[in-house]
């Protein structure tokens, strides 16, 4: 008799351990979440997530007629769209003074 059990692995990956006749096999598959859950994870509205899907700006998977998101792909997408901060020396007022004095 095959008895599957699921546990939460690292980095949002669900692992299934299947035991059959004394042997064990571990299956690793991505954890898929729906648009509502993703909107909560990202801290944006459900409408915004749906717009990202419509404009094909975020990776998604269609399972039957349902739209699902792989957390690992979403994390990669976030890293690709990360904007580095600008480091400025001094305040804006000091920058204007120095530009006016030299120009």
Helices and strands as residue ranges (DSSP letters): E 3-8, G 10-12, E 13-20, E 23-30, E 32-33, H 35-42, H 46-54, E 61-63, E 66-70, H 71-80, H 92-102
